[in-house]
């Protein structure tokens, strides 16, 4: 046997697989990892078993399963097991099975015969106490308590541990090693109770697990079946108890109906029932019928001489109960269900006296504030106070006639609080007989008592819509005159009368295309014109007057930078003879480009020689530069 499970040491698993195994129990992800690493070979596999097949195919293991089944031989046998097989999962299984057969070991309309289902009614505040009593009532060798959240598991585990139960927790936040240790402690007997989430609802088989408690109701009937299936396995008997508060009774009945289960509805065991069950187990112990052994003869004789039979029996009971956790007293769950009805049908308050308290709703008075104030000031209980009516300017309190004199004497004409003076009334106020509003304070009143809508008069008396007169009498649209009488569009004259586009002359008056200058001779604009930027037409700016061209300095014949003018208006450098200078080439030179760069156009204007580098301040150099002789003498650096 070998197991490959996520969260365990892969080296130990690899060594086990290398020795050879007959059966490998694995999770899909870890088994795929071993296949990809070459730790296991599935070519000789004869059977593949998918346990909890509905969860395997529904929880995202499909890709891993397809990879694993693809590595197994095609002539293998594939078996799928599950306690619940929904219709969608059954259709999905057809893609993994060939010539399959479906075998059902239980009837479709009958429940598990070895599991006793119980629906225990509890009060909402006594759920944890009911868990303690159910555990004490059955005293099962092993029991599982299911909760819906990890926080509930941790809280209940702490509560049971403080009450003396050997308990372990099992939830998704634990590592695989911690889960294995928790289950092993249940098998060894070191722990008797396991508090778990639905992570323990599948794939767990504990010997002697006779009790399953649903502290929180499951989310669906499939979960209910899988939780309860932890007990009643392999012919053993078991109990599945659901703790149902009054508000959750409808949900519990729907779960049982969907799972086709019939449960016995009863109250959760109280403290007296647990003690009675303890006495039954005590008397049923086989130790009462066993003979006294030789080793026990001397201590038994000594006890008989020192104590009477009554004292021995009382001491045995005390010692027996000391070894067990004391049960909890539970409140009646019917009290919560009938509390509202009891308040509705309660008897009349009886003879009473009314008192007025200065300050009402406008001063911030509320019944929940007046009640403790009156009880503290008059030394009363809430049973001595009847109705409390809070009006806009004053409040009224009904006090039992038996306590009215003592209440008045206790106050002695003083104020309960600053601004809250109490006055005794001779007769009930008008507010006592008026219908009680739905909410105390500024909330809406009953339909029959509330005032009309504050925002306006009643619908039948109010004037027509203030925004304008009736449609037949109101004036035309204020934004302009009627369609037929209003003037044309203010933004311009009618289409036929308005002038042509101001940005240019009419199309007929434009110059012909051939008379205009070629595009390459026109100066390009520095930035594109955005006609949407300014609605006013743009006028062409007059061209600035051309500056007079500076007189070119005469060139010396010996100057190699002298340029020759061509007939087409371009300029060329004199061709260098072959061998003249380093790397000189024969042939005609390329046209001289602007700024001394090749590739210039033929229409570029000639430019003078490059300016001298540096700046001279001597009068002699300035004179030479004016005559065009600068640079002809001593050569410059650079």
Residue pairs with C-beta under 8 A, 6 or more apart in sequence:
1 21
1 22
1 23
1 24
1 25
2 13
2 16
2 17
2 21
2 23
2 24
2 25
3 13
3 24
3 25
3 26
4 13
4 17
4 24
4 25
4 26
4 27
4 30
4 31
4 34
4 40
5 26
5 27
5 30
5 176
6 27
6 29
6 30
6 176
7 175
7 176
7 177
8 30
8 176
8 177
10 30
10 33
10 34
13 30
13 34
13 39
14 34
14 37
14 39
17 24
17 34
17 39
17 40
18 39
24 31
24 40
26 34
28 56
28 61
28 64
28 65
28 68
29 61
29 64
31 40
31 64
31 68
32 64
32 67
32 68
34 40
35 42
35 67
35 68
35 71
42 68
42 71
42 72
42 73
43 71
43 73
44 73
45 72
45 73
45 76
46 73
46 76
46 77
47 76
47 77
47 78
47 79
48 68
48 69
48 72
48 76
48 77
48 78
48 79
49 78
49 79
49 80
49 81
50 56
50 65
50 78
50 79
50 80
50 81
50 96
51 81
51 82
51 203
52 81
52 82
52 202
52 203
53 80
53 81
53 82
53 85
53 89
53 93
54 82
54 84
54 85
54 86
54 89
54 222
55 82
55 202
56 65
57 65
57 89
57 92
57 93
57 96
58 89
65 96
69 78
69 96
78 96
78 97
78 100
80 93
80 96
80 97
82 89
83 225
83 226
83 229
84 222
84 225
84 226
85 93
86 222
90 102
93 100
94 100
106 112
108 260
109 260
110 260
111 117
111 259
111 260
111 261
111 262
112 228
112 229
112 232
114 232
114 235
114 236
114 237
114 238
115 228
115 229
115 231
115 232
115 237
115 238
115 239
115 240
116 237
116 238
116 239
116 240
116 264
117 228
117 240
117 242
117 256
117 261
117 262
117 263
117 264
118 239
118 240
118 241
118 242
118 263
118 264
118 266
119 242
119 244
119 252
119 256
119 263
119 264
119 265
119 266
120 130
120 134
120 241
120 242
120 243
120 244
120 266
120 267
120 268
120 269
121 244
121 245
121 246
121 249
121 265
121 266
121 267
121 268
121 333
122 130
122 243
122 244
122 245
122 267
122 268
122 330
122 333
123 245
123 246
123 330
123 331
123 332
123 333
123 335
123 336
124 245
124 246
124 247
124 336
125 331
126 268
126 328
126 330
126 331
126 333
127 215
127 243
127 245
128 156
128 159
128 215
129 328
129 329
129 330
130 243
130 268
130 328
130 330
131 145
131 156
131 160
131 213
131 215
131 243
132 160
132 163
132 325
132 327
132 328
133 268
133 269
133 270
133 271
133 273
133 274
133 327
133 328
133 330
134 211
134 213
134 241
134 243
134 268
134 269
135 143
135 145
135 160
135 165
135 193
135 211
135 213
136 269
136 274
136 277
136 278
136 324
136 325
136 327
137 269
137 273
137 274
137 277
138 210
138 211
138 239
139 277
139 281
140 192
140 208
140 209
140 210
140 211
140 239
141 189
141 192
141 208
141 209
141 210
142 186
142 192
142 193
142 194
142 206
142 207
142 208
142 209
142 210
142 211
143 192
143 193
143 194
143 209
143 210
143 211
143 212
143 213
144 193
144 194
144 195
144 196
144 200
144 206
144 209
144 211
144 212
144 213
144 227
144 230
144 231
145 156
145 160
145 193
145 194
145 195
145 196
145 213
145 215
146 196
146 197
146 198
146 200
146 201
146 212
146 213
146 214
146 215
146 216
146 218
146 227
147 153
147 156
147 195
147 196
147 197
147 215
147 216
148 197
148 198
148 216
148 218
148 219
149 197
149 216
150 171
150 172
150 173
150 197
152 215
152 216
153 169
153 170
153 171
153 195
153 196
153 197
154 169
154 171
156 195
156 215
157 167
157 168
157 169
157 195
160 167
160 193
160 195
161 167
163 325
164 325
165 192
165 193
165 325
166 190
166 191
166 192
166 193
167 191
167 192
167 193
167 194
167 195
168 182
168 185
168 186
168 191
168 193
168 194
168 195
169 182
169 194
169 195
169 196
170 179
170 182
170 183
170 194
170 195
170 196
170 197
170 199
170 200
171 196
171 197
171 199
172 197
172 199
174 182
182 191
182 194
183 194
183 204
183 206
185 191
186 192
186 194
186 206
187 206
187 207
194 200
194 206
198 218
198 223
198 226
198 227
200 230
201 223
201 226
201 227
201 230
202 226
204 230
205 230
205 233
206 230
209 230
209 231
209 233
209 238
210 231
210 236
210 237
210 238
210 239
211 231
211 238
211 239
211 241
212 227
212 228
212 230
212 231
212 238
212 239
212 240
212 241
213 241
213 243
214 224
214 227
214 240
214 241
214 242
214 243
215 243
217 242
217 244
217 248
217 251
217 252
217 255
218 224
218 227
218 255
220 255
220 258
221 255
221 256
221 258
221 259
222 259
224 255
224 256
224 259
224 261
225 259
227 240
228 238
228 240
231 238
231 239
231 240
232 238
232 240
242 252
242 263
243 268
244 252
245 333
245 336
246 333
246 336
246 337
256 262
256 263
267 333
268 330
268 333
269 277
269 327
270 327
270 329
270 330
271 326
271 327
271 328
271 329
271 330
274 327
275 327
278 320
278 321
278 324
282 320
292 300
303 312
304 312
307 315
349 386
349 387
349 398
349 400
350 400
350 401
351 400
351 401
351 402
352 386
352 398
352 399
352 400
352 401
352 404
353 398
353 399
353 400
353 401
353 404
353 424
353 425
354 396
354 397
354 398
354 399
354 425
354 427
354 428
354 429
354 432
355 396
355 397
355 399
355 404
355 407
355 408
355 422
355 423
355 424
355 425
356 394
356 395
356 396
356 397
356 422
356 423
356 425
356 429
357 365
357 370
357 394
357 395
357 396
357 397
357 416
357 420
357 421
357 422
358 394
358 419
358 420
358 421
358 423
359 365
359 393
359 394
359 395
359 419
359 420
360 390
360 391
360 392
360 393
360 394
360 395
361 390
361 391
361 392
361 440
361 441
361 442
362 392
362 393
363 419
365 390
365 395
365 420
366 390
366 440
366 441
367 388
367 390
367 440
370 388
370 390
370 395
370 397
371 382
371 385
371 388
373 416
373 417
373 420
374 380
374 385
374 397
374 399
374 416
375 381
375 382
375 385
377 410
377 411
377 416
377 422
378 399
378 403
378 406
378 407
378 410
378 411
379 406
379 410
380 399
380 403
380 407
384 399
384 400
384 402
384 403
385 397
385 398
385 399
385 400
386 398
386 399
386 400
387 396
387 397
387 398
387 432
388 395
388 396
388 397
388 398
389 395
389 396
389 397
389 429
389 431
389 432
389 434
389 436
390 440
390 441
391 431
396 425
396 429
396 431
396 432
398 432
399 407
404 424
408 422
408 424
411 422
415 421
415 422
416 422
435 446
435 448
435 449
437 443
437 445
437 446
437 449
438 444
438 445
438 446
444 450
452 458
456 462
464 470
468 474
469 475
476 482
480 486
481 487
488 494
492 498
500 506
501 537
502 537
503 537
503 538
504 510
520 601
520 603
521 603
529 538
531 538
550 608
552 608
553 608
553 609
553 627
553 628
554 628
555 561
555 562
555 563
556 562
556 632
559 632
560 574
561 573
561 609
562 574
563 571
563 572
563 573
563 592
563 606
564 571
564 572
564 573
564 574
565 571
565 606
566 572
568 602
569 602
569 603
570 591
570 592
570 602
571 591
571 592
571 606
572 588
572 589
572 590
572 591
572 592
573 589
573 592
574 589
575 586
575 587
575 588
575 589
576 584
576 585
576 586
577 584
577 586
578 584
578 586
590 598
591 600
591 602
592 600
592 606
593 599
593 600
593 604
594 600
594 604
594 607
595 607
596 610
612 625
612 630
612 631
612 636
613 636
613 638
614 636
616 622
616 625
621 630
624 630
624 632
624 633
